[in-house]
Amino acid sequence: MAQDERGVTAQSEDFAAWYNEVVFKAGLVDRGPAKGTMVIRPYGYRLWEQLQSELDRRIKDTGHENAYFPLLIPESYLGREAEHIEGFSPELAVVTHAGGKKLDEALVVRPTSETIIGRMMAKWIGSHRDLPLLLNQWSNVVRWELRPRMFLRTTEFLWQEGHTAHAGEAGARHETMLALDIYREVARDLAAMPVVAGEKTPGERFAGAVATFTIEGMMRDGRALQSGTSHYMGTNFARAFDIRYTGETGRDELCHTTSWGMSTRLIGGVIMTHGDDKGLVLPPRLAPHQVVIVPITRGGDAAVEEAAEDLARRLRDAGVRTHVDSRPQLSPGFKYNEWELRGVPIRLELGPRDLAAGTAVLVRRLGGDGKQAVPIDSLPEALPPLLDDFHDFLLARATAFRDNHSRAADTWAEFADAVATGWALTLHCGTSACEEEIQSVTAATPRCIPLDGDEEAGACVRCGAPSAYGKRVIFGRAY
């Protein structure tokens, strides 16, 4: 990275340009050779690994088991559930030739796995004793994108997708909300994102679902990002794939199924929730390096470098992910700016005078009191709570930003003004035609009907028809 390439466009000047510059200059991604694909570089992939490991633990703790299903799906499988195939048709990538000849049946490159997993569920489930069947898959998926944006919308991305089958509606609906709660907790506890959990309107539901639930985050440009979804499928896919079980009375019944997913899109959410004009700001629990130590030496001061490595070992023993930047060809100032761009939560500077005083200079990426001299021997004990404080600071900062950019809108003028810079909480008739009209005028769409919203009745802010949901709906422009 050349020194004159470190700066990024100010968010207030051009948020889209800021985002695009940050993901590349911070070393998170590069462009893949096929249109719309991304190469996730080691620093960016480490972010995904941190998220993946914690999410995987929580999924397993609730009784789910990991499995893997094929990337290539017979085209006829998708055709069994008409609404599902209609919803995905524009995004499908299809293999028609292999082994030097045309295939008897085209194969779809996995856009999601309801169909192939449904086929296997039908094979594996025979009795009520086989239920519930709780599966999860970590995989890539392909959805063709005409206007790609790294992490947010790419032709290929990584995710987990949970798929479960149950003996009745109650168990399946409980599972749907359990998955949503896991996502909400992961977003809050790891990513410091104060997401809002809610149900999608019928026009925004996943193709083939009876009900879709979402967690929505507000980015620092006021736009919404759908950050995880959970779907109650009813018996739609069970009917299409003949997923049945024999009940305790001997009667043949259709299973109720769910599916739910969180993807590398959340990394884009982290970038846009916390980043600033200097670049990334990473929540400590996701950051590849929670602390970077910069030794300040002249002519290779072995004592300082040895002290930096010793401190790093002690911090790692205390559970702190620590990196020593000992690159001799770069100045300390260059390193400071680079690690600010890359979002490291805490930087420690250690020079000969610091070493003689038994201290290191501590600098927080955000929210600190400038540079602080801290006793070296206290750092292994002091840094873990400081990192927790930094997480809490980021969560509070993002929550305040969201709340300050969310307004109740009772008139159309108030609505249009609110969605220009953030979210509008308003009453809505629930019809797709009204949603499409609102979108055509303002570019805003219904993000969710908040689960914790207060009961309220009245007229739709756009068409004046009675509100459909008994509470206000969040509208906003979205990624």
N, C-alpha and C positions, 0 to 999 in steps of 0.2 A: 504494500500500500504506500504510494508516494505521498509526501507530506502535504501537497496541495490538493489531495483528493479526500482529505478527512472530513471537511465540512459538509453539511447537508442543508438543503433548503429549509427555511423556517416553516413550521406547520401552518402559521397564519397566512403565509404567502401562497402555498400550494401543498395541501395535505397529501394529495396523491403522489406528488413528486417526492415529498419528504419520505413517505413510506417506501417508495420504490428505491430510493437512494440508500435508506437505512438497511434494508434486507440484503443488499449487495455489498455495501461498504463495510458492514459489520461482519461479513463473512458467514452469513447464514445460508445462503443459497447461490446457485448459479443457474443459468438457463440450460435446459436439456436440448438435445439436437432435434427432437420432434416438437412441432408447434404445441405450445401450451404446457409443456412438461418442465419440471424443475429438478435440479440436482440439489439435494439437501447436503450441505457441507458439514464437516464434523462438529463445528460449534453449534449449528442449527439442529443437527441430529441429536446432540447431547440434550438439548432442550426437550426434544420429543421423548428421549429415553427417560428423562426425569418424570415427565408427565405419565408416560406409559407404565413405568414400574409402579407408581403409586395407584394409578387407576386400575391396573391389573390386580394389585393386592386387594383393593376394595371390592372388586368384582368377585374374586375368589372367596373373600371372606363372607359373601352373601350366598355361597353355595353353588356358584356357576363354575363350569369347567370349560377350559379352552379346547378347541378343536380347529381343524383346518379343512376347507372345502375348495373344490377346483376353481381356478381362474376362468376357465372356459365353460360356458353354459349353453346347452342346446337352445336354439332360438325358439323352438316350440314351447319350452318351459315358461318363457316370459309371456307367451300368448295365452296361457291358461287363465291368467287374471287380467281381464281386459283393461280395467282402470290403471293397473300397474304398468302395463306395457305402453299404454297411451301416455302416461306421465313421463316415461323415460325415453321414448322413441327418438326425440331430437338429440339425445346425448349418447346414444349407443355407438360403440365401435364393434364391427362385425368381421369375423374371419370367414372368408368364403373358400380359400384355397389353402391346402397344406399337403406336404409330401409330394409336391409336383403335380397335384391334380385338384379339381374342384370337389369340394366336400358334398356328400349327399344331403347333409343338413348344415346350414350355417351355424357358427358358434359365436355367441355374444361374449365379449370380454367383460368380466364382472363389473356391473355398475352398482350393485348391491346384491345380497345373497338370499333374499326371501325365497326365491323360487327353488334354487338348488338345495337349500337347507330344508325347505318344505317337503321336497321329494324324499329326502333322507329321513325326516321325521316320520313320514307315512310308513316307511320301511321299519323303523325302530320301535314305534309305539303300537302296542297291541291291547294293553289293559290299563285300567286306572292305576295299577301298581307301577306303571312306567312313568307316571306323571307326578309332579311337574318335571319336564325335561328342560334343563337350564344350560344353555350353550353360549359360548362367546368365541369370537374369531378375531385375531389380529391379522390384517391383510392390507393389500393395496386395492384400489378400485379405479375404474376408468370411466369418466364422463366427459364427453367431448366439449371443450370450451372454445368459443370463438373469441372471447375477450378475457384472456387469462390474467390473473394477478397472483403473484407468488404467495403461497400458503392459503389465500382466500378462495381462489378459483383456479385450479389447474386441471389439466386433462387427466393426470394421474395423481392420487394423493394417498396418504396412509391413514388408517383408522382402526377402531375396534367396532364390531357390530355384534350386539347381543341378540339372540333369538331364543324364545322360550315357548313352550306349549303347556297348556293347563286344562284341567278337567272342567272348568267353568269360568264364567265372566269375572266373578269376584277375585279369583286368584290371579287372573291375567291383568286385571286393572291394578291390583296391588303391586304386581311386578312392574307395570308401566311406571307407577309413581316411585317405586323403589329405585329404579334406574335414574329417573329424573333427579331424585334426591342425591344420588351418588355424584351426578354431574354438577349439581349446584354446590355440593361440598367441595369437590375437587377444584372447581373454578374459584371458589372463595379461599380455600385453605392452601392451595398451591399457587394459583395464578394471581391471587389478590384482586380478583374481578368480582364486583358486587352485582352479579347477574340477577335478573328478575325471572322467576319461573311462572309459566302460564300455559294456557291451552291455545292452540292455533284456531283461527276461524275456519269454517268449512272450505273456504276458497284457498286456504294456505296449508291444508292437510297434506301429508305424505300420500302419494298415489296408492290407493287400495286400503288405506287405514280407516278405521271407524273414528278414532280420535288421535290427534297429535299434540304432544306437549313439548315445550321448548324452554331453554334458558337463553335469555337475550341480554347482551352486554352493550353498554354505550361506549363508543370510541371517542377519542378526544376531538373529533370533528363533529360530534353530535349524532353521528349515524349509529344505527343498530347493527349488531352482528349476532346472528343465530349461532350459538356456540355449542349446542348439543341438543339432540331430539330423542324423544321416546314415544313409541307408537303402540296403541292398542288396536290390533287388527281384527278383533271379533273372530268370526269364523270364515272370513273372506278367503284367506289363503288355505285354511283347512278344507274348505269346500273345493277349491281349485285343485288341491293336491291330495285330496282324500286322506287327510290326517285325522284318523278316528281312533277311538278307544272303546273297549267294552267296560261299561260301568259296573258297579257292585250289584246292580239288579239284573245284569246280563244284557242290558240294552246297549245298542250301538250308538255312540255319540260323536259329534264333531268336536275337536279340540278348539280352544280359544288360544290365539297366539299373540306374541308381542315381538317387536324389534326396536332396537335403540342403538345410537351411535354417537361417538365423539371422535374428531379427526385432528389432523395437523392444522386445520383451520384455527384451532384455539391458539396456536403460536402467533398467528396473525393478530388474534384478539389481544394477546399479551403485549405485542409491539404497539398496537394502536391505543390500548388503554393506559399505558404507563409512559410511553416514549416522550421525549421533549426535543427541543431544538439542537441539543448536543448529540442525540441519537437514541439508542436503546436505554431503557431503564428496566432491569430484570428483577422480578420478585426473587428473593433469596432462595426459596425452596425449589425453584426451577433453574436457577442460574447455573451454567456449567462450572464457573468459578465463582464461589461466594466471596472470596477474598483474593486479591492479587497483590503480591509483595513486589515492590520495585526497589532493588538495591541501587544506591547512588554511590558509584565508585569512580575513581580517576586512575586510569592506568591499571585497572584490575586489582582492586583491593580485596585480597583473598579473605581477610577477616570478616568484612561486611557480607560477602557472598556466602561464606560458611554460616554466618549468623542468620542470614535470610533462609537458607535451606533448613537449618535447625529449627527455626521458628515455624516454617511450613510443616515440618514433620510433627511438631507438637500440636499445631492446629488441626492437622488431619487426624491425629489421634483423638482429638476432642470432637471429631465429627464434622469439621469445617472443610469444605472443598476449597483447596488453596492452590494457587499457581504462583511460581516465582518467575518473573520476567527478567531473565538475565542476559537478554540479547545485547551483545557488546556494541553492535553497529548503530544502535539507536539511542538518542538522548533521553534522559528522564522525562523531559517535557513532552516529547513525542509519545512516549509510552502513556503518560497521564491522559493525554487527549484520546489516544486510541482506546484505552480501557473505559473511558467515559463514553465514547461512541459505542462500544460493545456492551455497555450496560452493567458492568460489574458493580455489585452493591457496595463493597467496601474496598478501598485501596490503602495499603500500608507502604509508607516510604521509610527506607532505612539507610542512613548514611553514617560516615565515621563519627560525626558529632553525636548523632542519636545513639549509636552503639556505645559510645563512651558514657553517655548519660543513662544508659539502660532503658531507653525509650524508643518508640517508633511513632511516626506521624500517621494518624488515622484520618481518612477522608471518606465521608459518606457520599454516594452518588447523588442523593437528594435529601433535603430536609435536615441537614446537619448544621453545626455551628462553625463551619470552616474547618481548618486543620487543627487537630488536637494531638498533643503529645501524651502517649499512653505507655505506662510501664510494660516492657516486653513480657515480663514474667506473668503479668495479669491477663494477657490476651487470650490464652486458651480457655480461661474461665469466663472472660468478659464478652468475647465475640458471639457465642451462640445466642445470648439474650439480646445483644445489639441487632443481630440479624432478624430475630423475631420482632423487635421493635420496628425495624425497617419494613417488614411485611405488613405490620399493622398500620404503619404510616401510609404505605401505598394503597391499602384497602380503604382507609379513611379518605384519602385524597380522591380516589376514583369514585367513592360513594358521594362525596360532596359535589364533585363535578356532575355526576348523573342527576342528583337531586336538583342542582341549580339549573339544569337544562331540561327539566321535565315540568310541564305545566298542565293544569286542568284547562280544557278548552270547551266552552259552552256555546260559542258562536263560530261561524265559519272564519271570520277574520282572526279570531284568537287561534283557531286551529292552524290556519295557514302560517301565521306568525310563529307558532310553536315549532312546527315541523321544519321550518327554515333553518333552525339552529339546534334542534334536539327532538324531544318526544312530546307528543300531545296525548293526554289522557282524556278520552272523550267517550260519549255514548254513540252507539253504532247499531244500525238495523241488522247487520249480519249478512246482507245479500252480496253476492259476488259482483253484480252489476254496479252497486254503489261503491264497492271497493275499487273496481276498475276505473270508475269516474274520478274518485279521489286521487288515485295514482296518476291518472293522465294529467291532472291539474297541478298536483304538488310533488309528484314522485314518491309520496309516502304510501306505505302499506301497513296493514294491521300486523303488528309484531306478535302480540299475544293478549289474551284475557288473563290478567294476573290472578294467580291462585289466592293471593292474600288481599285482593281488592275488596273494598267495602261495597255492600249491596246498595244499588241505586238504580232508579228507573227514570225514563224520560224519552226525549225524542232524539233521533239520529242527527248528528251535527251537520250532515250534508243534505239528506233528503227529507228529514222531518218525520219519518216513519218511527213507530215505537222501537225502542232499543231491544235487542234480542237476548242479551246476556245477563241482565240484572246487575251489571257493574260496568265500570269504564274499561275501555280497550286502549292499549298503547298503540299509537301510530307513530311511524318514523320512517325516514329514508334509511335504506339498509344496504349492506354489502351482500 
